[in-house]
Amino acid sequence: MRVAMYYNNSDVRLEELPKPSAGPGELVMKVISSGICGSDVMEWYRIKKAPIVLGHEVTGEIVEVGEGVERFKLGDRVVVTHHVPCNTCHYCLAGHHTLCDTLHSTTFDPGGFAEYLRIPAINVDRGTFLLPPEVSYDVGSFVEPLGCAVRGQRVANVSPGQSVLVLGSGMSGLLHIMLAKAYGAGRIMATDITDFRKEAAAKFGADHVIDARDDVAARVREINGRGADVVIVATAAPPAIGQALAAVDRGGTVLLYALHNPDVSFDLNPREFMLKGVTLVSSYAAAPVDLELALELLRSRRVQVEELITHRLPLEKTQEGFQLVVKAQDSLKVIVDPTM
């Protein structure tokens, strides 16, 4: 079968691998829609595992069912996630599923940028979901990234009527804007430096859009009359953390959401932080419950993602898709369809 093999962001090659087969408890899925995630192009993170077939925002059709699988059958339309928890360790039992060692070690074979992939038994059990008839394969590929946002906003306790500031209007930031709107947030503000993404932020729900090169905290106070109740750091740009701490209101919450380069650090004035009463939280990945809620939000169209898709490419143009995401100029969600 054909796969898009990642070597680096500028070198993604069309290669051949054996088509996987399903063992006991496993499934084989024909990949139909596979989104390119911002984390896929974090070269400092990905290149150490290269060559590798990436792609984890995946939907498709079941074409082989392993012995013992009862919940799925041939022809089922599914969305599958690569990271799943054990559900039995200290962290899972405490509700911190995304801190589970198992979650950080699970994946599927080989990855979403391939014609077929094997879904291991543990992923079949707790990471594979039937797509409702009204959810397309492309929309279903948003279950994983939206599920991550769902978990982040749950950790940050985003509530109706709150003012929310989203720093960075890339794909993650836009999903946070749309989700906050669906949750009934009051005033939603967003930042970015590119006109394309600032326009997208306004289109998809931000009431006010601020250029990230401005004095963001001052603009937030001017717009909101005070700081923001919740600030979501959805960009890995180092200045954003300082902007978040300056722009959050007294008693507010800052959510660290974007994955930063390990060399990035930030200064924190303990006295100012304490007197301001700020809660600093972080969130990574999604648990099965977050994915189920994300799927329902998509099914009910409380979050409508179709217009976020700016490019659909065949497998042989995966390299082009990676460059679109890296340059972040006129693309939002880029989807690879190996059936094209």
C-alpha positions in Angstrom: 0.0 0.0 0.0 1.0 3.6 -0.4 2.1 5.8 2.5 3.4 9.3 2.9 6.7 8.8 4.8 7.8 11.7 6.9 11.6 12.5 7.0 11.2 16.3 7.8 8.8 19.1 7.0 10.4 19.5 3.6 10.8 15.8 2.8 7.6 13.7 2.9 7.9 10.9 0.4 5.4 8.6 -1.2 6.6 5.1 -0.4 5.2 1.5 -0.2 4.6 -0.6 2.9 2.9 -3.9 3.3 -0.9 -3.6 3.9 -1.6 -4.4 7.6 -3.8 -7.3 8.6 -6.1 -7.6 11.7 -5.0 -9.8 14.6 -7.4 -10.8 17.4 -9.4 -7.9 18.7 -8.1 -5.6 15.9 -9.5 -3.8 12.9 -8.1 -2.7 9.6 -9.5 0.6 8.3 -9.4 2.1 4.8 -8.3 5.7 5.4 -10.6 8.2 3.8 -9.9 11.5 5.6 -6.7 12.4 7.5 -6.2 15.9 8.8 -2.7 17.5 9.1 -2.3 18.6 12.7 -0.1 21.5 13.8 1.8 19.1 15.9 2.6 17.1 12.7 4.8 19.9 11.5 6.6 20.5 14.8 9.9 19.4 13.4 11.8 19.5 16.7 9.3 17.0 18.0 8.8 14.8 15.0 12.2 14.5 13.4 13.7 12.4 16.2 11.2 9.6 15.2 11.7 9.9 11.5 11.2 8.2 9.1 7.6 7.7 10.3 4.1 7.8 8.9 2.2 10.5 10.7 -1.5 11.4 10.8 -3.8 11.0 13.8 -7.0 12.9 12.8 -8.4 10.0 10.9 -11.7 8.6 9.6 -12.4 5.7 7.3 -14.2 2.4 6.6 -13.6 -0.9 8.3 -12.3 -3.4 5.7 -11.1 -6.2 8.0 -12.4 -7.4 11.4 -10.2 -9.4 13.7 -11.3 -12.4 15.8 -13.3 -11.5 18.8 -14.4 -8.0 17.7 -18.1 -7.7 18.2 -18.8 -3.9 18.2 -17.8 -3.3 14.7 -18.4 -4.9 11.3 -17.2 -4.6 7.7 -18.3 -1.4 6.1 -18.7 0.6 9.3 -17.8 4.3 9.1 -15.5 5.1 12.0 -13.3 7.8 13.5 -10.3 6.4 15.5 -7.8 8.1 17.8 -4.2 7.0 18.3 -3.9 7.8 22.0 -6.0 5.9 24.5 -5.7 5.5 28.3 -5.5 2.3 30.4 -8.4 3.4 32.6 -6.9 1.6 35.6 -3.8 3.5 36.7 -3.6 6.2 39.5 -3.9 9.0 36.9 -6.9 7.5 35.1 -8.7 6.8 38.3 -8.1 10.4 39.4 -9.6 11.7 36.1 -6.3 12.6 34.6 -6.5 10.2 31.7 -4.2 12.2 29.4 -1.3 11.8 32.0 -1.6 8.0 31.7 1.6 6.3 30.5 -0.4 4.0 28.3 -2.0 7.0 26.5 1.4 8.3 25.7 2.6 4.9 24.3 -0.4 3.9 22.2 -0.7 4.5 18.4 -1.9 2.8 15.3 -0.1 1.1 12.4 1.3 2.8 10.5 -0.4 6.2 10.7 -3.2 8.2 9.0 -1.2 9.3 5.9 -1.6 5.8 4.4 -4.1 3.9 2.4 -4.9 1.5 5.3 -4.1 1.3 9.0 -4.3 -1.3 11.6 -6.2 -0.4 14.8 -4.8 -2.3 17.8 -7.2 -4.0 20.2 -6.8 -1.3 23.0 -7.7 1.4 20.4 -10.6 -0.7 19.2 -11.9 -0.9 22.7 -11.7 2.7 23.8 -10.6 4.8 20.8 -12.9 3.9 17.9 -16.3 5.5 17.4 -19.0 5.0 14.8 -19.6 8.0 12.7 -23.3 9.0 12.7 -24.8 9.1 9.2 -25.0 12.9 9.2 -21.3 13.3 10.0 -19.1 13.2 6.9 -15.6 11.6 6.9 -14.0 15.1 6.7 -16.1 16.5 9.6 -15.3 13.3 11.6 -11.6 14.0 11.3 -12.1 16.9 13.6 -13.2 14.7 16.5 -9.6 14.4 17.8 -8.6 18.1 17.7 -12.0 19.2 18.9 -11.8 16.6 21.7 -8.5 18.2 22.8 -10.2 21.6 23.0 -13.1 20.1 24.9 -10.8 18.8 27.5 -8.8 22.1 27.7 -12.0 24.1 28.3 -13.2 21.7 30.8 -9.9 22.0 32.7 -10.2 25.8 32.5 -13.9 25.7 33.6 -15.1 27.8 30.7 -18.6 28.9 31.6 -21.5 30.8 30.0 -21.2 34.5 30.2 -17.4 34.6 30.7 -15.1 36.7 28.7 -12.6 34.5 26.8 -9.3 35.6 25.1 -7.8 33.1 22.7 -4.1 33.8 21.9 -3.4 32.5 18.4 -6.0 31.9 15.7 -4.5 28.9 14.0 -6.6 25.7 13.9 -6.5 25.1 17.6 -7.3 28.7 18.4 -10.3 28.6 16.0 -11.7 25.5 17.5 -11.4 27.1 20.9 -13.2 30.1 19.7 -16.0 28.0 18.2 -16.2 25.8 21.3 -16.3 28.8 23.7 -19.2 30.2 21.5 -21.0 26.9 21.7 -20.6 26.9 25.5 -22.2 30.4 25.7 -19.2 32.5 26.5 -19.9 36.2 26.7 -17.3 38.3 25.0 -14.8 36.3 22.9 -11.5 38.0 21.9 -8.7 36.5 19.8 -5.3 37.4 18.5 -3.0 36.7 15.6 -0.4 38.4 13.4 -1.6 37.4 9.9 -4.6 39.1 8.3 -5.9 35.7 7.0 -6.2 34.2 10.4 -7.5 37.4 12.0 -10.3 37.4 9.5 -10.9 33.7 10.2 -11.1 34.4 13.9 -13.8 37.0 13.3 -15.6 34.7 10.9 -15.8 31.8 13.2 -17.0 33.6 16.4 -14.5 36.1 17.9 -16.3 39.3 18.8 -13.0 41.3 18.8 -9.8 40.5 17.1 -6.5 42.0 18.2 -3.2 42.1 16.4 -0.8 40.0 18.5 2.0 42.6 18.0 -0.1 45.2 19.9 -0.3 45.7 23.6 -2.7 42.8 24.0 -3.5 43.3 27.7 -4.2 47.0 27.2 -6.5 46.2 24.3 -8.4 43.6 26.3 -9.0 46.1 29.1 -10.1 48.6 26.6 -12.6 46.2 25.0 -13.7 44.3 28.1 -13.4 47.0 30.8 -11.1 44.6 32.7 -9.0 41.5 32.0 -10.4 38.3 30.5 -11.9 35.7 32.7 -10.2 32.9 30.7 -7.1 33.2 28.5 -6.3 30.3 26.3 -2.7 30.1 25.0 -3.2 28.4 21.6 0.1 29.4 20.1 3.6 28.3 20.8 5.0 31.9 20.2 6.9 32.5 23.4 5.6 36.1 24.0 2.0 34.7 24.3 2.5 33.4 27.8 3.5 36.8 29.1 0.6 38.3 27.2 -1.7 35.8 28.9 -0.6 36.6 32.4 -0.9 40.3 31.7 -4.3 40.1 30.1 -6.1 37.7 32.5 -8.4 39.3 35.0 -8.0 39.0 38.8 -9.4 35.6 39.8 -9.2 34.5 36.2 -7.7 31.4 34.6 -4.9 30.9 32.1 -4.9 27.7 30.0 -1.6 26.6 28.6 -2.7 24.6 25.5 -0.1 24.9 22.7 2.9 22.5 23.0 6.0 24.6 23.3 9.6 23.8 22.3 11.4 22.3 25.4 13.8 25.3 25.4 11.0 27.8 26.0 10.6 29.2 29.5 8.8 32.2 31.0 9.2 34.5 33.9 6.6 34.6 36.6 6.5 37.3 39.4 5.2 35.2 42.3 4.0 38.2 44.3 2.0 39.7 41.4 0.7 36.2 40.5 -0.5 35.5 44.0 -2.1 38.9 44.6 -3.9 38.7 41.3 -5.4 35.3 42.3 -4.8 33.7 38.9 -5.3 30.0 38.2 -2.7 28.6 35.8 -3.7 25.2 34.2 -2.6 23.1 31.3 -4.1 20.5 29.0 -2.7 18.0 26.6 -4.6 15.5 24.3 -8.1 14.1 24.9 -9.7 11.2 26.8 -12.4 9.0 25.3 -15.1 11.0 27.1 -13.8 14.2 25.5 -13.9 12.6 22.1 -17.5 11.4 22.6 -18.6 14.9 23.5 -16.7 16.3 20.5 -18.4 13.9 18.2 -21.8 14.9 19.6 -21.0 18.6 19.2 -20.2 17.9 15.5 -23.2 15.7 15.0 -25.6 18.3 16.5 -23.8 21.1 14.5 -23.3 23.1 17.7 -19.7 23.3 16.3 -19.7 23.5 12.5 -16.3 22.9 11.0 -16.9 22.4 7.3 -15.7 25.9 6.3 -12.5 25.4 8.2 -11.3 23.0 5.5 -9.3 25.0 3.0 -7.5 22.2 1.2 -8.1 18.5 0.3 -5.2 16.7 -1.2 -4.4 13.2 -2.5 -1.8 11.1 -0.7 0.9 11.9 -3.2 0.6 15.6 -2.3 1.0 15.2 1.4 4.3 17.1 1.2 2.5 20.1 -0.3 0.0 19.8 2.6 2.8 19.9 5.1 4.2 23.1 3.6 0.8 24.7 3.6 0.5 24.1 7.3 4.2 25.1 8.0 3.8 28.5 6.1 0.4 29.2 7.7 -0.5 31.8 5.2 -3.7 30.9 3.4 -4.6 27.5 4.9 -6.6 26.4 7.9 -7.4 22.7 7.9 -5.6 20.6 5.3 -7.0 17.2 4.7 -5.3 14.3 3.0 -7.6 11.8 1.2 -5.7 8.6 0.1 -8.7 7.6 -2.0 -8.4 10.6 -4.3 
